[in-house]
């Protein structure tokens, strides 16, 4: 595992000019990555799209939809060379805080049963398995199920004074 940039990562809104770096991470992290068009569509329709960076280097990103008191975490990824240092946990916590501050009281996500690190992260952060989507993800041998997880969020109220 490589050393992390010296500065603490900061979260900022995803922009169109981030897509090249996002795609570099996406194709390195997943055997069946999202396309650039999917990310563009997520930004176009107003999903909550974020990048995590330090010292000018993108470390990861998150995409979630927020509606009617629910957050659906659609994609959360840390650059493979930066994984294993707690950045995914920090990113997850930050985007869930954003969701709660925008009125979401429940977060949902799907994850591959074969993605052990993600399963461990989500379970350790209080997500509970609530369902199964059969044959949801593409896989080398056809299709892989998705485990559906949910977590109750604490509504965050900011002092406006």
C-alpha positions as MATLAB code, in Angstrom:
seq = 'XXXXXXXXXXXXXXXXXXXXXXXXXXXXXXXXXXXXXXXXXXXXXXXXXXXXXXXXXXXXXXXXXXXXXXXXXXXXXXXXXXXXXXXXXXXXXXXXXXXXXXXXXXXXXXXXXXXXXXXXXXXXXXXXXXXXXXXXXXXXXXXXXXXXXXXXXXXXXXXXX';
ca = [
       0.000    0.000    0.000;
       1.322    3.395   -0.886;
       1.747    6.313    1.454;
      -1.137    8.743    1.720;
      -0.795   12.396    0.800;
       0.313   14.423    3.812;
      -2.711   16.702    4.016;
      -6.057   15.518    5.338;
      -8.492   14.705    2.565;
     -11.236   17.198    1.829;
     -14.651   16.491    0.399;
     -15.933   18.669   -2.411;
     -18.670   18.592   -5.024;
     -17.881   16.518   -8.122;
     -17.346   18.468  -11.360;
     -17.293   17.457  -14.993;
     -13.544   17.997  -15.189;
     -13.106   15.328  -12.473;
     -14.365   12.548  -14.726;
     -11.004   11.505  -16.167;
      -9.535   10.946  -12.681;
     -12.764    9.295  -11.501;
     -12.678    6.878  -14.427;
      -9.027    6.022  -13.729;
     -10.054    4.995  -10.201;
     -13.291    3.293  -11.271;
     -11.649    0.996  -13.826;
      -8.813    0.150  -11.418;
     -11.245   -0.668   -8.592;
     -13.990   -2.671  -10.297;
     -14.130   -5.488  -12.833;
     -17.462   -4.030  -14.074;
     -17.005   -0.261  -13.688;
     -19.550    2.465  -14.201;
     -19.158    4.373  -17.455;
     -18.319    8.049  -17.725;
     -21.862    8.529  -19.007;
     -23.326    7.147  -15.782;
     -21.331    9.663  -13.736;
     -22.348   12.479  -16.102;
     -26.006   11.477  -15.812;
     -25.781   11.383  -12.007;
     -24.450   14.949  -11.968;
     -26.943   16.097  -14.613;
     -29.998   14.876  -12.679;
     -28.777   16.417   -9.443;
     -27.581   13.439   -7.433;
     -25.299   14.260   -4.534;
     -21.868   13.622   -6.098;
     -18.629   14.125   -4.174;
     -14.899   13.685   -4.587;
     -12.344   13.113   -1.852;
      -8.936   14.628   -2.473;
      -5.691   15.592   -0.764;
      -2.717   17.534   -2.085;
      -4.480   17.866   -5.439;
      -4.809   14.098   -5.849;
      -8.207   12.432   -6.066;
      -8.455    9.616   -3.530;
     -12.067    8.596   -4.052;
     -15.639    9.630   -4.663;
     -19.219    8.965   -3.663;
     -22.555    9.263   -5.435;
     -25.902    9.168   -3.666;
     -29.477   10.032   -4.423;
     -31.518   11.867   -1.808;
     -35.312   11.945   -1.853;
     -38.283   11.657    0.510;
     -36.153   11.144    3.614;
     -33.985    8.438    2.065;
     -30.395    8.271    0.942;
     -29.393    5.665   -1.640;
     -25.639    5.249   -1.720;
     -25.010    4.341   -5.351;
     -21.215    4.338   -5.534;
     -18.479    4.802   -2.952;
     -14.914    4.113   -3.996;
     -11.369    4.762   -2.801;
      -8.411    4.531   -5.175;
      -7.101    0.948   -4.790;
      -3.572    2.116   -3.874;
      -5.040    4.250   -1.059;
      -7.297    1.559    0.407;
      -6.665    0.067    3.825;
      -6.037    3.374    5.619;
      -9.577    4.173    6.797;
     -10.382    6.577    3.967;
     -13.449    4.623    2.852;
     -14.830    4.772    6.393;
     -14.164    8.516    6.600;
     -15.756    9.133    3.204;
     -18.782    7.012    4.113;
     -19.284    8.900    7.372;
     -18.965   12.283    5.674;
     -21.486   11.574    2.929;
     -23.948   10.045    5.409;
     -23.635   13.214    7.527;
     -24.477   15.229    4.411;
     -27.480   12.998    3.748;
     -28.715   13.414    7.319;
     -28.214   17.182    7.189;
     -30.436   17.205    4.087;
     -33.233   15.359    5.841;
     -32.494   11.699    5.122;
     -33.371    9.431    8.024;
     -32.440    6.135    6.337;
     -29.568    5.121    4.070;
     -29.737    2.183    1.663;
     -27.103    0.486   -0.486;
     -26.424   -2.685   -2.438;
     -23.172   -4.624   -2.235;
     -21.799   -7.773   -3.821;
     -21.591  -10.729   -1.392;
     -18.073  -11.262   -2.767;
     -16.955   -7.752   -1.721;
     -15.748   -8.724    1.747;
     -13.989   -5.416    2.599;
     -17.143   -3.430    1.763;
     -19.348   -5.830    3.735;
     -17.082   -5.474    6.766;
     -17.085   -1.678    6.461;
     -20.850   -1.358    6.127;
     -21.593   -3.782    8.949;
     -19.091   -2.075   11.251;
     -20.740    1.279   10.475;
     -24.163    0.046   11.572;
     -25.712   -1.091    8.297;
     -27.973   -4.132    8.512;
     -28.817   -6.570    5.763;
     -32.488   -6.192    4.819;
     -32.817   -8.015    1.534;
     -31.409   -9.628   -1.557;
     -31.591   -8.622   -5.207;
     -31.078  -11.769   -7.239;
     -28.758  -11.607  -10.235;
     -28.250   -7.846   -9.787;
     -24.584   -7.430  -10.777;
     -22.713   -8.653  -13.853;
     -20.143  -11.334  -13.030;
     -17.624  -13.544  -14.818;
     -19.981  -16.520  -14.573;
     -23.149  -14.606  -15.449;
     -24.749  -12.571  -12.666;
     -24.105  -12.048   -8.941;
     -26.703  -11.271   -6.297;
     -26.695   -8.003   -4.367;
     -27.172   -7.778   -0.635;
     -29.358   -4.822    0.321;
     -28.344   -2.933    3.461;
     -29.988   -0.131    5.427;
     -29.008    2.133    8.278;
     -31.010    4.622   10.318;
     -29.379    8.051   10.227;
     -29.287   10.624   12.955;
     -30.808   13.864   11.691;
     -28.140   16.553   11.895;
     -29.312   20.029   12.765;
     -26.921   22.907   12.187;
     -27.021   26.070   14.274;
     -27.945   28.814   11.839;
     -26.895   31.717   14.125;
];
